[in-house]
Amino acid sequence: MCPFTGILRPVTERVPSPPTQTQSAANGQIEVKRIGHEGAVKLVDLMGGSARHEVRVHDHGFVALVDVMPRMVPEGQTADQAVVQAARVSYGIGTRQVSEDRGLVRYLMRHRHTTPFEMVEFKFHCAMPIFVARQWIRHRTANVNEYSGRYSVMPDRFYRPGVKSVREQSSNNRQGGEAPAPESSALEFLAYLDRAEDLYEEYQRLIEKGISRELARIGLPQSLYTEWYWKCDLHNTLRFLALRADAHAQSEIRAYAMAMWSLIEPIAPHSMEAFRDYEMEAVRLTRLEVAAMRERRDEIDTTNKREQAEWHAKRAALGLDREQAGEADVSG
């Protein structure tokens, strides 16, 4: 990343003349402190002077980072500095090392002290199919402004998976798909999408005949693309990623979550590293699972098939099945 740099100018160049004594008495004295302890400090634009950083998703979709807060940070720092600053409740960068900041960020994430992560914010411009947007909007902690089908004509853009991406319904998960569908079924599904997309011509024709846009749009399929601006703090963005970047998430929204991840990782690298270590790639054990480990049992004390399946997935992730297999070989 090629940083766009600037210099924090002396106070006299950045603020108006001091208020008069009367104004000071009525409104209070304004005290201005410069970053650092000596002279001006070079600032770096975390977006390198760019208007947007964009990742394309599918045929017509994208996730674009258009702004971040903080935008300008002292040279050598990242947005993680705002997390550390909030945690220490200080206004100066002092003489701390970046390694100390990384350790504090990891401590905060590890112990779920989440408030400091709310001090970093991201503003995204996104385009996605409506069915993805309906899942996305469930994360109600963001500020969202969506393209209006009442005000404007909806664009002629539709999501179409490839033949190999058409999935069969999962046998053990009511809300998801799993293995690829047989090619004959996949082709039948894509023909179904063809007929749905043909409704766009009817939509345009009815608008030209005077039907209002707000009504004409209601016959369009959920594969149609919409757009919005989505602004969210780092803490709640991580909550979004924890669910939507997970392997169990629908693959279409997971692609958007991974695009978002790639955009914010260079902006807040220590936070994203800690999030990966303590959230996404961590293994959390339940009381029943801990008991099974202590007693060296293969099964947990429950008849719930989903809990049993999750336990065996955790065992595989921890390598317990391999260890027990090795012990059996030795004893044999």
Secondary structure, DSSP 8 states (H G I E B T S, - for coil): ---EEEE---HHHHS-----HHHHHHH-------SSSSS--EEEETTTT-S-EEEEETTTEEEEEEEEES-EEETT--THHHHHHHHHT-S--TT--HHHHHHHHHHHHHTT--GGGGG-EEEEEEEEEHHHHHHHTT-TTSEEEE--TTTS---S-B----GGG-EEE-SS-TT-EEEE--HHHHHHHHHHHHHHHTHHHHHHHHHHTT--HHHHGGGS-TTBEEEEEEEEEHHHHHHHHHHHSSTTS-HHHHHHHHHHHHHHTTTSHHHHHHHIIIIIT-----HHHHHHHHTT-SS-S---HHHHHHHHHHHHHHTHHHHHHHHHHHH-
